[in-house]
Amino acid sequence: MLLFSVGFQANNDVEIKDPNKDKILIYVLKNILTRGHFVVKDMNDDFSEKVYKNFIDGLDPSKRYFTQEDLKEFSKYKYEIDNQLLKDDVSFYNLVYGRFSEKIKDAKLYYADILAKPFNFNKKEVIDVDYDKVPFAKNENELIDYWRKQLKLSTLSRIQDKLEKQNSKLKKDKKYKTKSFKELEKEARAEVLKNMNELYLRIEELEHEDWFSTFLNSVVGAFDPHTTYMAPRTKERFDQDMSGKLEGIGARLVKKGIYTEIFELVSGGPAWKQGELEAGDIILEVAQGDKEPLDIVGMRLDDAIKFIKGKKGTEVRLTVKKKLDGSTKIISIIRDVVELEETFVKSTIVEKNGKKYGLIDLPRFYIDFSDSNARDSAKDMEKEIERLKEENVAGLLIDLRNNGGGSLKTAIEIAGLFITEGPIVQVKYRGQDPIVKNDVDPKMQWDGSVVILVNELSASASEIFAAAMQDYGRAVIIGGNQTYGKGTVQSVIPINNFYPKFEDDLGAIKMTIQKFYRVNGGSTQIEGVYSDIAMPDRYSYMKFGERDLEGALTWDKVPQAKYTRTNSYENFSEVVNNSKERIANNPKFNLINDYAKWLKQNQDNTSFSLNFKEFSNHSKQQENSAKKYKSAFDYKSNLSFNSPKYELPLLKKDSILEQKREDWHKNLSKDVYVAEALNVLSELKLKNNRQIVKN
């Protein structure tokens, strides 16, 4: 987490006429944003209009609730929200949220009434599901018709699925008893009704804090897409994701109707070690040690989790209905620190052409901001490289696909593992000169060949690391045409820091305070990092990435930093060209490229017929087209992946971890992108006397 230093101090003497939580949040957030955000933005009519649109769209993205009559009433505030915010006034929020609450109650009557009767699937009508283009309903009658069309589409889709499954079974068994269209239609409506009831059960569980968070995010999001308000529960989940650990029992929970159910146990966690709790068990009551148990049936999932989690060393007693026999049992578990294994660095070894190579999967740049001694991605990466060196691997493939970033500090430290020392990234506060962030450790943890695998979801810290390795000439970047393009830095700031006299937790703001730049001076904002070797994938033609986000900051550049290119490889251009030629001539990649174009066409087609015959014909056409691409990602290499030696004793003790590794290795052997990246890695030749090019 970056330190926040923008000169805004807590003011305990300020008088707020109505010191409730909502107004305090507005007061503090507007001050933090106007003084500390990277972008100087006036709270004017343009700003007001953006907040107005963001909030209404945030509450009603599918145009299910508000009508143009409602908007006419709301619009009197369209250019007044900025003035209200300056006065810590939430009148606009109160009006819109109040109306929204009424509409939610009405919606339950709408969908229940519509789904009580069969639809007319002979009628020729269409629905457009691009809700950004669809206008709000003119009045209540048109709104109900919007509902009817949306529910009809959901029912129609289910009928089509049921018919396909029924026909498939009939082909296998001529005696299979089929159901009539009327029966299938009735079943489909019942399923849609069940889903809607479950949806509105979850909506009813949401509290004022959740809806007010939507409004606050409409305000802070008007500065840029990555500035967000985090309510206390959201902040807790963020910290958990960043650190990869929590204190609790080590079970993932899911809401099933009114019940809290065990979805899976975390390998190595307290519940897994205790051995009595199983996936599918339902938790009925929760007791803290020997205190009276609390009934959690019907409780919202977030609240149930709050009672089940707890400090390390404390006891929780769960009254559980067992999945296997339906019996009720009290299970005592001592809470502990639970590490979420899928967050952390892991590695595997593969042999190719008589040489061993290491593949390191880095899911995110994790760190525990509250404990400097805790594990983080940089420490783990250094340790993993050392373990692979002990097994004499000839090169490293680092997989950053789907890595959305994380800690800037660990990204700099990880980049430093591959060079002696020097600048890694430049960061810039608003109105200031860029600051060069250096790797100051002269030790190079790995001086061998490196290939970095990326895709369009590799973002932020991933782009810092990949860009540095590309600018230094230390690695070949292979993957999607370009990475996500998030070249901004956020700091997470607890709001109570600025209003400490308020006792309740006010949450936090994740605010854009810097942009970062490559050592060559260019920003990764919008542009991302262009791969040295681009491979077609399903995202190739999609609207995707920072460049497609409304309000994203623009690309720019700063002066180049002074750094020394390693120019590590004597055959860099040859290897890149060989790979490009293989990809261009590979039928598999050509098919994937055609598939990506087809997906783009489907993304652009947002209109559907609600006539059964037309819908069915379209579905069959789509199904026939899809068959052509069914084998696009069917691939099997002759490569065998194995856990490094240090992990083998751990796998013997932990069957869940062993199964996860087996599944991972199996998927790697079927991954055409990994196969080509390993081709590149195996061809790279290091220079004996590396040429030093100063910049």
N, C-alpha and C positions, 0 to 999 in steps of 0.2 A: 504494500500500500504506500502510495506517495504521501509525503507530508504536505499538509495543507497550510500554505503561508501566503495569505492574500491581504492581510491587514484588517480583517473584520474581527472585532473583539466582542465577547459576550457583554451584554448591557443588562445588568440586573435591576437598573433603576427605571427602565422604560415602562411607561404606563400604557397598558392596553385596556381599553374600556370594557371589553368583554373577554376576560382572560381564559377562554375555553381552548381546548386542544386544537380545534380547527384553525382558529384565528392565530394562535401562536405559530402553528406550522406555516401558515401563509406569511406571517411577519418574518420569520427566520429564513425561510426559503428564498423570498424575494431579495433579501439583503445578501445572502450568500451568493446567489446567482449573479446579481448585478455587479458585485464587487470581485467575484472570483472566477467566474466562467471564462473560458478562453475567448469567447466571442462577446464583444460589447454589443448589447442589444437593448434598445430603448423599449420600455413598456408603453407602446403607442397603439393606435387603432389597428395597424397591421398585426401586431402581436396579439391584440385582443381577438381579432378575427380568427387567428390560427388556434388559439386556445378554445374558442367557441366551437370550431369545427372538430378539433381533436376530441373534445369531451363528448360531444353528441355522437360522433363516430365510435368512440370508445365504449359507450353504453349500448349503442344500437348499430353494430356493424352490418347486420343483415336486414335492416329496415323493417324490423318486426314490431316495433313499439310506437315510435313517434310518427305523427302525420304532419302534413304541411300546415295544418291548423295549429298544431303544437309549435312548429318552428316559427310561425308568425308571431306567436306570443313570446317565444324565446329570443327572437331577433332584436327585440328592443334593447337587449344587453350586448349585442354583437360587437359594438365598438365601445362598450362601457366596462368590460371586464378589467382592462388595464387600470382604470380609475378605481374600480372596486378593490383590486389587489393592493393598490397604494394605500387604501384606507383599511386594509385587513377585513374587507367586507366579503361575505360569501353568499350574497343574495342570489347570484346567478346559479351557483351550485345548488342552493336550497330549492329554487324553483324547478330546475331540470331534474334533480334527483327525486324531489317530491312527486313530480309527474311520472317519472320512470317507475317509482314504487307502485303507483296506481296501475300503470300499464302492465306490470308483471302480474298483478292479481287478475286483470282482464284476460291476459294471455292464457292462463290456465283454463278459463271458460272457453276461449276460442278453440284451442286445439282439441280439448275433450269433446266439444260439440261437433267439430269437423270430422274427427276420427270415429264418431259414433255411427256414421252412415257410409255406405260404399261410394267410391268415387266413380265418376263416369269417364271411363278410359277410351270411349269412342269419340269423344269431343276433341276437335283439333284446336289445340292451344299450345303455347310455348312458355317457357320460363327462362329468364336470363339471370344467371347466378353471379354475374360481375356486379356486386352490390355498390361498387364505387360509381358505376355509371347509372344504375337504376335510381330514379327519383323517389323521394319519400311518398308514401300514399297520400292522395289528396284529402281523404277523410277516413272515418272509421270503417265504412263499408268497403272501401278499396283496401284498407289495411287487412280486413278479414279475408279478402280475396288473395292478398299476398300470402297470408298464412295457409290458405287452402292450397295454393300452388306449391308452396314449399313442402307441405306435408304430403301432397299428392306425388311429388317427385321422390320423396323418401320411400313411400309405399311402393311406387312403381319399380324402383330400383330393387327393392326386396323381392317383389313378385318375380322379376326377371331372374334373380339369383336362385329362387326356389324352383322355378321351371327348369333352369339349367341343371340343377342338382337332381331333380326328379327325372329328367330325360337321360342323364348319365346313369342313374341307377336302373332305369328301364332297359337300357342297352345291355347292362350286365345280367339283368334278371327279368325275363319277359313276363314273369308272374308278379312282378312288383306292383303293388296296388297304388295307383296314382290318385292324386286329388284334383278336383275340378278347379278351374280358374277362380270361381266364386269362393271356394274354400281357402285357396292360397291367398286371395285378396284379403279375406277376413283375418287370416293369420298375420299377414304383413301389417295390416292396420293395428292389430293388437300389439305387435312388437314395436311399432313406431310409438304407440301410446305409452308403452312401458318405458321406452327410452326417454320420451319427453317428461314423464313423471319423475324419473330418476334425475334428469337434468334440472328440473325445477325444485327438486328436493335439495340439490346442491346449491342452487341459486338462493333458496330460502335460508340456507346456513350462513350465507355471506352477511357480514355485519357492516355497520356504518363505516368502520375503518377501511374496509375493502373498497367500498364505493368512493369514499373520499380520496383514497389513494389513486383511483382512476382520474379524478379531477386534478389532483396534484401532479400526476404524470402528464396530464394535458398541458399544465403550466410549464413544468420544467422541460418537457419534451419540445416545447416551442423554441428552446435554445439550440438543441441538436438531438439526434435520435438516441444517443448513448447516455444522455443525462436522465437519470430516473430517480424517483423517490421510492425508498424501500421502507415499508411498514415493518414493525419489529419482527413479525414472523418471517417476512421476506428476507430481512437482513440476516436472520439466524440461518436460513437455508443458504444464503450466499456465502456466509462464513464456512458453513459445512462443505459446500462445493469447493471453495478455495483451498481449504486445509485438507480435505479428503478424510476428515474424521469427525466424530461426535461422541458424546457421552450418553450411553443408554444401554439397551439390551441387544442391539444388533439384529433388528428385524425390520423388513420393509412391509408397510401396512397398506391396505387398500380398503376403500369404502364399498361395501356390497349392500345396497339398500340402506337399512338402518343399522347395519352391523359393521364393526371394524374387524377385518380379516387379515391373517398373516399371509402375505404374498410370497415372501421368501426370507430365509435367514441369511445373514451376512457371515460368510465363511470366517471362522476364527473368533466370532463375536461371543458375548456372554450366553445368549440364548442357544447358539450352536454348541457351545461347550457343555451347557447344562443338559441338553439332549432331549428334553421332554416336549418342547414346543415344536410344531411342525407347520409347514405350508398348508393352508386351508383351514387351520384352526380359527375359531371365532372368539375374540376377547369380549367377555360380558361385563366384567368388573375389574377395577384396578385399585389396589391398596398400597399405601406407602408403608412398608414394613408391617408392623402389627396393628396399624390403625384401621378404622372402619373402611371397608371397600366402597368405591364409588362406581355407581352404575353408569356405563358409557354407551349403552344401547341408545341409538338415536342422536348421539353427540356428533358434532362435526368432526371430521378427521383431524384437522389441525389441533383442536382442543384435546382430543383423545391422545394424540401423540405427546402433547405437552405433559400429560399426567404419566404416561408410560416412560418417557425419557427422564433422565435425572443424573445427578452427580455420581462420579465414580465412587464405588464402595458402598453405595446405598442399596437397600433392598426394595424390590417391587414384587408384589404378589398379584398374579393375574388369574382371575377366574375364567377358565377357558372351556368352550364347548368343542370337544375333539371331533375332527373331521371323520376319522375312521369309523368310530362306533357311536358318535353322538353323545357320549358321556360327558359329564361336567367335572372339571378337575382344577384344583388350585396349584399353580406352578410358581415357585419362588425363584427369583433370579437376582443375582448381585450385579448391579450395573458396572460398566467399565468403559474405558476408551475404546471406541470401535473404529477401526480403520477400513475405509471403503476401498478395497483392493483395486477396483476398476479405475480409480483416480490416478493411480501411481504408475511410474515408469516400470516397464517389464521388457525382458529381452528373450531372444531365442537365437539358436545357431543353425545355419543351413550350410550344407556342403554343395559346392558347384565347381565343376572342372578340377576336382582334386584339392580345392582350397576351401577353408571354412570362412564364413562371413557372419557377422553379427547383425541382427535386426533389432532395433530398439523402438518400442512403441511409447510415444510421449503423448498421453491423452490431453494434458493441459499443463500450464506452468503454475503449479500449485505451491502454496506457502501458508503457513500458520502465522498470521500477523501478531498474534498474542503471545507467541512463544518462539523466540529466536533459536532455541535449541532443538525444536521439533524438526522432523524431516521435511524437506522441501524438494522441488523438482531438480534444483541444481546439485544438491548434495547426493540425491539418489542417482542422478545421471552420472556423476563422477564415479560413484561406487559401481554402477552397472558397467561402465566402460572399463574400469579396472578388472572386473570379473571376466569380461570378454577378452581382455588382453592376456589374462592368465591361460585362456584356452586357445591362444595364438590365432585369433581371427585376422584375416588379411584386409578387411575393410568393414565399414559400418554403413548400414542403411537405416536412416532415422525417419520414422513414419510420423508425420505431422498432420495427416488427413483428419479432418473434423476437429482439429485442435483450435478452439476459439480463443485461446490466449490465457491471460491470467496475470501473473506478477511480472512487471517490467524488470525488477531486480534479478529474478532468477533467469530471465531471458538473457540478460547481459552476462551473468555468470556462466551460463551454459555455452554461450558463444565463445567465452574466454577459454573454454576447455579445448578449443580447436585452433587457437592462435597463441603466440607467446604473450604479447600484450599490445594494446592500442585501442582506438575508439571503436565502439560497437554501434552506437546510435546517438543522434542529437535530439534534444528535447527543447521545446520553446514555449515559455509562458506568453500570454498576450502582451504585446507591446515591448517585449524584451528580445535581446539577442539570443541565439540558440546556445544551449549548454551541451558540451560534448561529454557523453558518459563513456568512460573507459574501462576496459579490462586491465587491471593493474597487476595481476598475478603473472609473472614471467613464465610460469610452468605451463607447458602444453600437454594436456592429459592424453590427447590422441593426435598423432602427426601423420596418420595413414589416410587412405582414401575414404571419402565421405560422399554419399548420395542422400539427398533429402527429398522425401516423397510428400507432396502437398496436393490439396484440391481446393475447390472454391470456398470451402468452409474453414480453411486454415486462415486464422485472423489474428490481428493485434500482435501479441508477443511472439506468435509463430512467425509473423511476417518480419519482425525485428531480427529474429535469429536467422531466418532464411535469407533475408536481404544482406545481412552482414557476411554470411558465408559466401554469397554470390559476389559481393563487392570485393572481398578478399581473394576470390578465386580458390576458396578452400573446398567448395562442394559443387556438385552438379545438382541443380534443382529440376525435378521432374514431376509432372502431374498435370493438373488442369491448366488451361491457358494462362490464368492468373489467379492469385489468391483473393481473398474477400475484399481487401482494400480498406481496412479500419486502421487509419493512421493517427488515432487520437488516444490520449492517456486520461484515465479517470481516477479520481481520488474518492474514497469512501469516507464520508464525514458524519459522525454521530451528531444529530441535531441537538441533543441535550448539552453538548459542549458549548452551545451558544445561548442556551436558556436553561442553565443548571437548576434554577429554583423550581422548575416543573418536575414533580416526582415521577410521573409515569414516563415510560420509554416512548420517545417521540419518533423512533426509527432513525433512518440515515438517508443522506443524499449521495448518490454516485454521480459525480459531476466531472465533466470534461474540463480539465485545467491546462492541458498541454497538447500540442501536436508533436509527433516524433518524425524524424527524418533519417534517411539512410546516411551512411558516412560519405556517400557520393553527392549528398545534398538534396536529392529528390525525396519527396514525401511518398509514403505508401498509401496515403489517403486517396480513395477512389481507384487509383491505379493498381494497388496491391503489388505483388511481386510476380513478374512474368517468368514463367518456367523457361529454363534453357531448352528443355524438351517437353513439348505439350502433347498430352495424350487425350483423345476424345473421351468424354464421360457424359453421364445423363444430364449434367447441368450445363453443358457446353453452349446451348442456345437459349437457356432460360433467363428471365429477368431475375438477376441474383446478385447479391453483394451490396456493398456500400453505395455504389453508383446508382442503385435503384431505390435508395431510401430518401424519402422526402425530408428536406432540411439538412442533408449531410453536408459537412464542411467541404470546401473546395480543395483541389490539389494546388500545391505551390512548392517552392524549393528555397533552400538556404545555401550559403556557401559550403563548398566541399570541406570536409575535415581532413586533417593531415593523417594519412594512414599508409601502410605499406602492404601492397598486394603480395600474396605468397606465390601466386601462379604455380600451384602445387603440381600440376600435371603436364607431362610432355606431350600427351595426345588428346587434350581436352576437346578440340574442334573435331577431330576424327571420330571420337567416341560419340559426341553429340550428333554428328551427321549420320553415323551408322545407325544410331537409335531412331532418328527421324525416318530414315529409309525403311527400317524394319516396320515401324508403325504404319507408314504410308502403304506398305505392301501386305500388311497383316489383315486378312479377311475379318478377323474378330474385331479389330479396332474400326474397320470400315463399317461393320454392322452396328457397332456401338454408336458411331457417328450418325448413321441413318436413324437409329433409335432416338437419339437426342433431338434430331429434327422433328421426328414424329411426336415426341413429347411436347415440344414447343408448339406444334400445331394444335394439339389437344388443349394446352394451356390457354391458347388464344380463343379456342371455341368455347364460349361460356353459355351458349343457348341450347336448351333441350326441349324436345317435343314431349308433351304430356299425353299424347295419343299413344295407346299401347302398341299398335301395329308399327307406327313410325319409330317409337322408342326402341322396340324390339329389333327392327331392321337396322337401326343405327348401332345398337349393341352388338349385333352379329357382325356388322362391318368392322367395328372396332376390334372384336374378338379375332376375326380373320386377319386383320392388320397386325394385331399383337402377336399372332402365331409366328409371323416372320421374324420377330425380335425375341422370341421366347428363349432362344439359345445365345442371346447377346452376351450374357455374363456366365454362360456355362463354359468352364475352363478347368483343365486339370493339368498341372505341371508334374514333372517327375521329381520335384524337389521335396525333401523331407526335412521338417523343422523339429528341433529338439530343445528342451529346456537346458540352460547351462547347468553345470555340475552342482553348483551351490544350491540350486532349487530342488534337486531330486529328493533329498531327505524331507523337505517340506511337503512335497507332493504325497509321499508315503503316509504322512500323518494327517493329510487333509484331502479327503476324497472330493469335496466340492471344488477346491482349487485345482486338483488334478483334472477334473472334468472340464473346467474352464480353459485350462491350458490345452487340453486335447482338442477342444472345439476351436480354439484360436489357431492352433497349428493346422488343423484341417482346413480352415477358411483361408489361411495364408497359401496353402498349396493349391487352392482354387482361384487365387487372385492374380489376374492377368497383369495388373499394374505393378504388383510386387515382383512378378517374374521379369518384366522388362527393366525395372529398376535394378534388379540383381544382374541382369545382362550388362547394364551400363557399369555397375560397380566392378564386375569381374574384368572389364576391358580397360579400366583406368590404370595408367602407369605413372607412378610418382617420379618427379625429377630427382636425380641424385644430388645435383647442386641447384637448388631452386633459385630461379631468377627473382631478384627483388626489384619491384617497380614502385617507386615512391610517388605518392600523390599529394 
